Amino acid sequence: MQAKTQSQHKTELLVVVIALLAFVVGLVGHLAGASIANSDTFGYIAAPVPLIVGLIAVIAYKIAEHGDH
């Protein structure tokens, strides 16, 4: 088993930060979708959340893949 390089540590930290960002985006979308307020604004916030979370996941995957080498 070999030790992790500095680059691998930075990549892992970056992926964790991106995962936290995806969690926050999902949480905001969930709360906006579950809101009982009579406002279209919440729908506008919640509608693109799956796309945004998907894009964040793809970016995190590409970063993790690049940092694994």
Steps between C-alpha positions, in 0.01 A plus 500: 500500500643836404458836667277763342662786319432867569303516176274214610433672832403823324277309259323318784442827683365663184260211437375520860436874459315435174291229668413746777398754236276239335343423838426868564351545151283192550391615844402844373308341213327259736399775739381718215298214353352407836412855592134572556539862397273626221777628278631399161850599609544175690415301188755694299762416763410132527455420129867499387638326811527148346692640203732703722569204732565279197749748357674529837525119518655480152752771586591324826542170314729659239711667770527175700589307187772750408644505851518122528789472253 
